[in-house]
Amino acid sequence: MEIISQLLPFIILIAIMYFIIIRPQQKAAKTHQEMVTSLKKGDKIVTIGGIISTVYKVEEQFFTVKINDDVIVKITKDAVARKYEDEA
């Protein structure tokens, strides 16, 4: 009985950390992964570096993106921060 009463605060602390930190992080990662997998040619994206570009080609591990008419680069799917929505 003494062991349970000593471990109870730690169990409660772990449960609180799970619901405040870990669970929301997992939910955000899942939402981001779904967004990345739903991207298709022609979608505008913002990279982690802040570059706004258009998806030119979708590959298994990479996106080929068009930054302007002359510049086409290949980026990893992890480098996509979010989908760009025009505010205008």
C-alpha positions in Angstrom: 0.0 0.0 0.0 2.9 2.3 0.8 4.4 1.8 -2.6 1.2 2.7 -4.4 0.8 5.9 -2.4 4.4 6.9 -3.2 4.0 6.1 -7.0 0.6 7.8 -7.3 2.0 11.4 -7.7 4.3 10.2 -10.5 1.5 8.4 -12.3 -0.7 11.4 -12.1 2.2 13.6 -13.4 2.8 11.3 -16.3 -0.9 11.3 -17.2 -1.0 15.1 -17.1 2.1 15.4 -19.3 0.5 13.0 -21.7 -2.7 15.0 -22.1 -1.0 18.4 -22.1 2.1 17.8 -24.2 2.3 14.5 -25.9 -1.2 14.0 -27.2 -1.6 17.5 -28.8 1.9 17.0 -30.5 0.9 13.7 -31.9 -2.4 15.2 -33.2 -0.6 18.1 -34.9 1.9 15.7 -36.5 -0.9 13.6 -37.8 -2.7 16.6 -39.3 0.6 17.9 -40.9 1.3 14.4 -42.4 -2.3 14.3 -43.8 -1.8 17.7 -45.3 1.5 16.7 -46.9 0.1 13.5 -48.4 -2.9 15.4 -49.9 -0.7 17.9 -51.8 -0.9 17.7 -55.6 0.6 19.4 -58.6 -0.3 23.1 -58.7 -0.8 23.5 -54.9 1.1 26.5 -53.4 3.2 25.7 -50.3 5.4 27.5 -47.8 8.7 25.7 -46.9 10.2 25.7 -43.5 12.7 28.3 -44.8 9.8 30.6 -45.8 9.9 30.1 -49.5 6.6 30.2 -51.3 6.5 27.8 -54.2 4.2 25.7 -56.4 4.3 21.9 -56.4 5.5 20.9 -59.8 5.8 17.1 -59.3 5.0 14.8 -56.5 7.4 11.9 -55.8 7.5 9.3 -53.1 9.9 11.1 -50.8 10.3 14.5 -52.5 8.4 17.3 -54.1 9.8 19.1 -57.2 8.7 22.7 -56.7 8.7 25.7 -59.0 9.9 28.9 -57.3 9.6 31.1 -60.4 9.5 30.5 -64.1 13.2 29.6 -64.3 13.9 27.9 -61.0 12.7 24.3 -60.3 14.1 22.6 -57.2 13.6 19.3 -55.3 12.8 19.4 -51.6 12.0 16.7 -49.1 8.4 16.3 -47.9 9.6 17.2 -44.4 10.6 20.7 -45.6 6.9 21.7 -46.2 5.7 23.9 -43.4 2.1 24.5 -44.6 -0.1 25.0 -47.6 -0.1 28.6 -48.8 -3.5 30.3 -48.8 -3.7 33.7 -50.6 -4.8 36.3 -48.1 -5.8 38.7 -51.0 
